[in-house]
Amino acid sequence: MSKGTAKHPYRSYNATYVTRGEGLMASGGSVRRSNFNIGGEQAEADPILMEAFYESDDYNTIASRDDSHCFLIARTGSGKSAVLQRLEEEHPDRVVRIAPEDLSLNYITNLGVMRFLDELEVSLDPLFIALWKHVLLVELIRHRYKVDSPAAKNNFLAGLRDKIKRDPGKRAALEYLEEFQDKFWVEADERVREITEKFEEKINKEAKGTIGFKGSSITNASATIGGGIADVTSTETRRELTERFQRIVNETQMARLNKMLKVLDEDILESRQNFTFVVIDDLDRDWVDEKLANSLVRCLFRAVLDLQRVTNLKVIVALRTNIFENLDFGHRSGGQEEKFRSLALHMRWSPAELRELVSDRMRVVSAKRGTPNSISDALPRTNTTRGDAFDYMLTRTLMRPRDIIAFLNETFSVMNGERASWEDIKTAEDSYSHKRLLALRDEWKMSYPDIDRVFSVFSGCVVPLSREEFTRRIDDAALLLADPYFRGSEWLDWMTATMWNNPTGTWGEYYGPLVTLLYNIGFIGCITGSQGTVRYVRTFPEYAERLSNLEATTGFIIHPTFQSALDIRLDGSRM
């Protein structure tokens, strides 16, 4: 079987084979509406994901035991979850999945003590790193030794104690596990809560009476009260508070935990036979406190970096691109940003790979239902006037599996024959484009509330837009700040600050932040050079980061994916 090929044999298309209500044509040739599709748009709701899985180079990199890439970074719909599901399918006995929603992370970020310490600018990183290491360590032990009862726990500890009895350092590390031995078989969230609550008790004890600043309003303060404590203290008092609480945070079990990693490497996962993957997905769900949530995710990355020393272990973390870029590694991670980025695999798809992915799905569906077994049999024939139909559809995607699957399914749902027509594709494009614009809004609305109202200022425009025409539209977007119902005032005010406050700035300085945002999320492309080359973020990801590039941009185009939804017209004379 070649790379990317599904495990089902080819099956030639025969219209009379299709059963009633399932096919493109009913027996006898009468036309009926199609409910043919090539699978679900999301991995969690894709009935043919495993049968038609396309083994891309990115998947093989992540699945390799010898490749160090362990951070899977991609936009929504790029296939991150599908990769992890496939890994579980291929190695069911070697994969441990940790679900963030099972770890009480919302509980942690919402604790008053965490907000209190964050307000004092106490770094919570040592606590969060220790929490992640503890969770990973215990889950690996439970998986390796099937620890699901007190008896299983006792057997594991006795065996491990005997194995390391000649090493004093390892014996000391084992004491860490024995502190939590009563919690080994309970759910992970209960163990996380126990550690957090013990930490909270220490902070509250310190805050309630052990500081004793004379005349201070916080002598008997409680950290659980949260809010406002740091605001009423002097700079000197704040500094003493910060130092006192930072010491408590820094005392978090790190030394013994790190010794346990040596035990994990040499005595628990000591052979290739015990190689284990840990997968962590869904870290992009809504959080109570975004700042603390980013700290938790950043500290997970630091814990994973430390766990790279365990030879027969690979921890894989999947994360959306925008969250990864907002983790602020350089400022908060002791200069380790380069290490994190070197371990990140950014998933990207080429047109050829997406064509192969669709072909695999067509063959699987054909084997099940007798429908066309190739994309060329299902779409209009290529001609010199309109070109290749599949290429036309691909240019109206952000080059992600979810996009092309959605567009094809939308097309197949409206066709009334055994082969889709160009009219079917255009009809489907209206609905598809509208849904993709909503999806773009949903992908970015947490960071940029009401960003869809910025999209709307381009409604009805003619593309390509000259820089002057584009500037007028951006000016209209900036005026959203005057609308009391606009929910994106904070981010839009920051992005347009130079427009209002610097009368001597250049065009790039005025409009650069907002143009860069629209470019980086894939909403616009930039036109450059005498040949009118259009650059999009997929192929030129760093283009908008340079002010000189923005100054040299002569025109703009709304990405074809969203043109139908915004009723955008194409002026061929400008191309």
N, C-alpha and C positions, 0 to 999 in steps of 0.2 A: 504494500500500500504506500503510495507516494505521499509526501508532505501535504497535509491539508485535505486529503481525500477521505471521504466518508466510507464507512464499512459496508455500505449497501451496494449491491450490483447495479449496473445500468439497467434501465427498463425503457423500452421504446414506447412512445406515446401512441395510444390507440383510443380515439374518442369514444368508441362504443363500449370500452371497458368500464368507464366511469359510472358509478352507481348513482341512483336517483338522489338529487339534492346535493351531490358532493363535487361535481366536476364542472368543467368549462362547457361541455356539451352533453346533453342527454342522449341516450341511445336513440338512433334514428335521425340525429342531426338537428333537432330543434334547439334554438338558442335559449339559454336561461342565465340569469345573473350568477356570477361566480362567487363562491366562498373559498376559493383557493388561496392559500398563503404559504409563506416559507418560514413560518415559526414566529415566536414572540419577540418583541423588541427588547425586553428585559430578560436577563438570565434567569431570574426567579420565576418567570412565567413563560418560559420557552420550552415547549414539549419535545423539541428535537435537538436541544442544545448538545447533549452528549453524542447522539448519533451523527450529527452533522458538524461536530466541533472542528474548527480549522486550526491546526497546530502551527501557529505562526512562529517566527524566530523569537518573538518576545516570550511566547509561552515556553519554548524550549530553554530560553535563558533562565526564566524563573524556576522552572522545574529541575534545572541542573543542580546536582549536589555540589559541584565543583565551582560554580559561578557565584561570585560574592554579591551580585545585585540582589537586593532584598526589599527595596522600597519600590512598589509598583505605582507609578504616578500617571494619571491620565484624566482627560475630561470625562464628564458624564457620557455614558453611552459608548465608550471606547472598548469595553470588554473586560474590565478589571475583574468583576465578579465572576464572569464566565471562566476566566483563567483559573481562579481559585477553586471553583466548583469542579473543573476538569482535573485539577491536581488531586482533589479528594477522591474523585472517581477512579483515577489511575492508581492511587496509593492509599486505599482506605484504612490500612492498618498503621500507616506512618504519618498521618496528618492529624494534628490537634487544632481544632477551630476554636478561637476565643471570640465571643460575641461581646462587643462593648456594652450593649444594653444589659448584659448579665453581670456587669461589674459595679453597678451603683455609681457610675461616674457622674451622673447628674446629681446624685446625693452629695458627692464630694464637692463639686463646684458650687453647690448652693449652701454649703455650711457657713454659718456666720463666722466661725473661726478662720476659715480660708479667706473670706472677704476682709476680715480684720487684719490678718497678716499681710495680705496683698496691699491694703491701704497703707501700711507701714513700710511697704517696699521690701518686705522680707522675702527672699528667694525661696520658693517652695519646691524648687527643682530636686533637692536631695530626697524629700519625702516622696514626690511623685515617681522618681526613678526607682526608689526602693519598693514602692507599691507595685510597679510594673514587674520588677525582677521577682518579687515574691509571687505574684500571680503566675508568671511564666514558669518559675521553678516548681511550684506546687502542681500546676496542671501537667507539666512534663512527668513528674514523679507519679502522679495518679494514672497517667496514660501508660507509662513504662511498666509499673508494677500492679496495675489494676486495683489501686487503693480506693475501695468503695465501702469499707466497713472498719470498725475498730480492730478486728482480727487481722485484716489485710495490712492495716497500718503497723501493727505490732510486728508482723512478720517482716515487713519491709525494713523497719528501723533496726530490728535485730540482725538481719542479714547485712545491712549496710554498716552497722556498728562493728561487726566482726571483720568486714572487709577492710576497714580503715583504722583498726585498733592500733596499728604501729605508727600512725602519723598523728602527732599531737595537734597540729594545725587543723587537720580535717576533723579530729574529734571535737575540737572547739566549735568548728562550723556546724557540726551535727546538733549541738546544743540549740542552735537557732530553730531547727526543725522541731525539736522536742518541745519547744515552747508552744508550738501550734499543733501539737499532735492530736488534740481533741477536736480540731477543726478540719482535718485532712479530707474527710469524706463528705463535708457539707458543700453547698454550692459556693462558687467563687465570690458572689456578691456578699455573702455573709462573712467570709474571711476578710474581704476588703473593708467592710464596715467595722469589723472588730479592730483592725489596725488603726483605722482612721479615728475611731472613738477613743482609743487609748492615747493617741496623739492629741486629740482635742482636750482630754482630761489634763494632760501635762500643761497645755497652753492656758487653760482656764485656771489651773492652780497657780501658775506664775502670775497671771493677770489679776487674780483676786486678792493677793496679799503679800507676795514675796518681794515686790519691787519697792514699795514704801517711799516714793518721792514725797518729801514734805510739801504740803500746800498744793499737791497735784490733785486734780479732779478725777484722776483715774486710779487712785490708790486701791480702791476696791472694785475696779471695773471688771467686767466679765467679757471675755473675747466673744462669747456667743451672742452678745448684744449686737455686735457688728455696727457699722455705720457711724461715722462722726467722731469716734474716739481720737483718731489721729489729728483731726482738725483743731481740737481744743488744747493741744499740748504745745509746749515750746519746742524749738528746734533741738535744743539740748536733750529734752525729755524724749522726744521722738527718736533721737539717735541712740539713747540708752535702751529704749524699748526695742528698737530694731536689733541691736546687738544681742540683747538678752534672748529674744525669741529666735534669732537666727542660730544661736548656739543650740537651742533645743531642736530645731529642724535638722541641723547638721549632725546631731547625735543619732539620727535614724539608722540603726542596724546595718549601715552600708558595709562596714568592715567584714562582719560575719557573713553577710549576703554574698560578698565577692569571694570569700573563701568557699562558700557553697557552690559557686560556679565552677571552681576547680574540681570539687567532688562530682559535680554534674558531668564535667568533661572526662575525668579519669576513671570514675567508678560507677556512674549510672548510664551514660551514653558512651560507654568506653569502646565499643566496636562498631564497625560499619554496619553490622547486622541490626544495630539499634538506631540507625539514622532516622531522625524525626523532623518533619516540617511542622511549624506552627503558623497558622494563617490568621490574620486579623483584618477584617473588612468593616464597612459601615461606620467608619469614624467620621463621616460627613453628616451624620444626623444632627438635628437641632440640639443646641446646648443651652443651658440656663445662663451661663456667663461665658461669653465668647473668649475673653482674655484668659480666664483660668482654663478653659477648654483647650485653647492653643498651647498653654503650658503643659497640660497633660499629654497632648499628642507629641509635642516636641520632646518631652522627657521619655516617651515611649521609644522614639527614635534613638535617643541616647542609650537607653537600656538595651535596645537591639544591637547597637554598635558594640557595647561591652560583651554581649553574648556571642559575637563573632569568634571569640576565642574558643568556643566549644566546637570541636571539630565535626562531630556528627549531628549537628543541629543547624537548621536554617529557619529563621523567623522571617516571614514575609508579611509586610504591611502594605495594604492598598489604600490609596488616598487620592482625592481629587486634586487636580493641578492648582486650583486657586487656594486651597487650604495649605498645600505644601509651600507655596510661595509666601504665605503669610505667617509662617512659623518663626521667622526672625531668628534663624540659626546663628547668624554672625554676631548678633548683639548678646544673646543669652546662653551660648553654648561653648564659651571658652575657645573660640577660634576653630571650631570643628566643622564649620560650614562646608569646606572643601571635601571632607570625608563623607558627609551626608550626601552631597551631590554626586560623588563618585559611585555611591552605592545605589543611586536612584536609576530606575529604568523607566523612561518616558515612552509610553505606548503610542505609536503612530502607525497609521495604515497607509499603504500605497494603493493606487487604483488597481494594480494587478492583484494585490492580496484581497481586496474587497471583491473583485470579480471571481477569484477562486473561492472565497467564502460563500458567495451566492450560488456558484455552480455546485458546490458540495450540498447545499441545502436543497437545491432543485432536484438533485439526484435522489436524495433521501425521500423527499416528498413524492417523487415520481414512483419510487419503489413501493410506497405505501398506497398510492391512490391512482396511479396510471396517468398522471398529468405530464405536461412537457418535462423532459429530463435535462433540458439545457436552457439557459437564459435566452439564447438566440431563437429558440422555438417559441418562447412566450412573449417576446417583445417584437415591435415592428421591424421589418427587414431594413438593413442599412441602405441608405440611398445618398446620392451626391448632394441633394438639396438639404436634407435635415441631418445627415450623418448617422452616427451610431446611437441608438436609443439609450443603451446602458450608459454610454459616456455622457449623454445629455443629463441623465438622472444623477450620475456621480458628481457632476459639476454643481448640482443643487444639494449637495450634502457638505458637511464639515469633515468628510472622509472618516466617518465612524460607522461601525457595523449597524448601530441602532438606526441611523439616518437612512441608509440604503434599504434596510429591511422594511422600515416603515413606509418608504416611498413605493417600493415594489408591492407591498401588501395593499396599500391604498389604491394602486393602479389595478391590481388583480380584482379588487372588490367592485370596481365599476365596469369592468370589461364584459362584453356580451358575446364573446366568441372564443374560439380556441387560441387566438392570439390577440394581445392588446394592440390597440391602434394608437397613433399619435394623439388623437382626440381623447382617448382614455387617459393617456399620460398627462395631458394638459388639464383635464377635469380633476384628476387625482392631485395634481400639483397644488390646486387652490387649498384643499383641505390639509394636505401634507405641510405646506408652507406655514399655514396658520398654526398648526400644532407645534412645529419646530420653533416658531417665534415665542409661543407660550413656554416651551421647554427652555429656551434661552433665558427668558425672564426668571423661571423657577430656579435655574441653575445658579443665578447670580443675585437673586433678590435678598438673600440674607446679608450679603456684603453691600449691596447697592439697592436699597428699597426704592420701589417705583421706577426702576430703570426702564421699564416698558414705556413710560411716558417720554423718555428720551428717544426711544426707538420711533415713537409715533410722530415726532417732528419731521421725520423723513418721508412720511406717508404722501404718496402721490407725486413724488419727485421724478425727474427724468435723469437717468444715469447714462454715461458717467457724469458726475458733478464736477464742475470746475472748482478751484479752490475758493473763488469768491462765492459761488452758490453754496458750497458746503459750509463756509463760514457763516452765512446768513442763517442756515439751519442750526448750527451750533449756538449762535447767539440766541435763537428762539429757545433752545434747550436751557441755556443759562437763565432765561427769564422765568423758568419754572420756580426759581427761588422766591418769586413774588407771590406764588400761589400758596395760601395758608394750608391747603389740603395736600400739598406735595410732601410725601414722607421721606424724601431723599435729601433734605436740605443739608444735612451734615456732610455727606460725601460730595455733593455737588458744589457746595460752598467752598470746600477745600480745593476741588479740582478747577474752579473758576476764579480763585482768589487773585491770581495775577491779572486777570482781565479787569478786575475792579480796582486793584490797588497799585498797579505799575503802568503808568501811562507811557513809559518809554520802552516797554518790552517788545520783543520780536513776535512774529506770528506764532512761531513754535513755542515760545514761552507762554503766550496767552492761551493757546488752544491745545498745547501738547498733552497735558494730563488727561483731558477728556478724549482726545483723538487716540491716545495710547490705550486707554481702557476699551474703547469701541473696537480698536484693531485687535487687541489681545484676546477678547472674547469671541472674535470671529465675525462680528457684525459688519465690518467694513473692510475693504481692501484699499491699498494706496497705489496710485498710478505714478510711475516715474519714467524719466528718460524720453528721448525723442520718439521711441517706438511705442510709447504708451503701455509699457509693461505693468501688469497688475500684480501686486504682491499681497499675499495673504499670510496670516500668522502660521498656518500649517507648514508652509515651505520656507518662510522667513521669520522664524519666531522672535528674533531679536531686533527686527527692523525698526519698530516704533520706539525702542528704548534710546535711540540716538537722536538728539535734537537736530543734527545736520541732515539726517534722513527726512525728518518731518519738514524741515525748511525746503528741501529739494522736491518734495511731493507736489505734483502739478494738478492732481485730480483725485477723486475718490469714487468708489462704487460700493453700493450696498451688496452684500454677498447674495448671489443668486438664490440661495436657500430661502431667503426672507423676502424676495422681491414680490412674489405673488401676494403674500399676506399684506404687504404695505401698498399694494396697487402701484408698484413702481414700473415706469415705462422705460424702454430702451431706445436711445437715440443712436441709431447706427452711424449717423454722420459724424458722431463725436468719437467713435471707437478707432 
